[in-house]
């Protein structure tokens, strides 16, 4: 695909080995990097995208997946951004298969959290009747990143948050010793506390959450947090 070829060429020309090493180290060496800083990466990406707009618009899913399957993390970020922008208000029911695939491929917190909030979350807003089945499937999976996504997908929902569903996910995973699950529970509750702090406070005080989850949930409610001696 000309778009992907042009993007790879541009990223290679702007690569920086020193930055690449530091970026890889920050991500615990899970992925290689070109070493392009975020602002520069976005500028290059925007320019190449604009030059190939028709190609991307006609083939967003295929292009995004091909980018996400590339080894360099910057290209994977670009694949995610294409899905966020091109599929918004245009999700097909079957897109959940692609969403699941990108969650479990090249998984780490930086990709999974973005996908959960801006792709999975928006997909389920557009296809609300799929929510129960999708979240049950993800939540019961042996894949920790799908579990995390099931907890986090409502991060952007605010008043639209189904708090009963969020509590159900917290209850299901509250005994997990996995750092990324404990953190996700706290983060999801903390985000909803911006909309309904009393509901979150009442839930936390009556629920035996892991200490990390409690701290994260009440991070923006310091007086209440202090009373619980967190």
Secondary structure, DSSP 8 states (H G I E B T S, - for coil): -HHHHHHHHHHHHT--HHHHHHHHHHTTTSS------HHHHHHHHHHHHHHTHHHHHHSHHHHHHHHHTSSSHHHHHHHHHHHHHHHTT---TTHHHHHHHHHHSS--HHHHHHHIIIIIHHHHHHSGGGHHHHHHHHHTSS-HHHHHHHHHTTTTTGGG--HHHHHHHHHHHTT---HHHHHHHHHHHHHHHTT-HHHHHHHHHTS---HHHHHHHTTT-HHHHHHTT-
